[in-house]
Amino acid sequence: MRPVAATPELPVLVDALTLAGSLNITERHVRRLVAERRIPFVKVGKFVRFDPVAVTEWLGGCTVGPRR
């Protein structure tokens, strides 16, 4: 099966293990963030998938600035 290229209508989604590797955290931590609804995710049937663009935007909102 060939991978599907991203289109404006159909983004490429990644699984929890791939996202965990990209963020350098454990898959268990990703699943905990999903359970607590702290990270954007998509349900595809019984599977949980992540849109990398939405996760990047979410990370931008989690950034903590320096103290003054």
N, C-alpha and C positions, 0 to 999 in steps of 0.2 A: 504494500500500500504506500503510495507517495504522500508526503506531507502536503497539506493544502496551504497555498500562499494566502497571506492576509489581504483582505479587500475591505473597503470602507463599510460594507454591509456585514462582513463576517471576520471579526478579529481572531487572531491566533491566541488560543487560551493555553495555559500551562497548568500542570498538576502541582500538588502540594510539595512533592519531593523536588521538582525543578525549581519552584519558587524558594524553597528552603535553601537550596544550594546557591541560588543567586543572592539571597540576603545573608548568607553565612550564619543561618540559624538551623535548629533541628526541625524535622518534619512535625514532630510532636508540638513544638511551639506554634507552628503555622496552624495546626489543627485546633490548638487552644484559642488562637486569635479568631478563628472561624466560629468556634463554639460560643465565644463571648461577643460575637458580631462586631469585632474591632477592626476588621480588614474587609475590603470589598471582595466579594466572590460571586460566582455564578454557579447555579445548580443545573447540571445537564443530566436529567434523569436522577439517578442516585449518586452521581459523581459531582465532586466539588472541583471547580476549575477557577483560574484567576486570569484576568485581563492584565497583562504587564503595564499597559498605559494607566489603567485605573490604580494599580498598586503604586506606580511611580508618583501619581498625583497625591495619593494617600500619604506616602512617605514625606512629601513636601509639607503637608499639613502637620506632620508629627515632629518637624524640626524644632528644636529648642535653641533659642538665641542665647548669646552670652549675657552674663549679669553685668550691670553697670554700677 
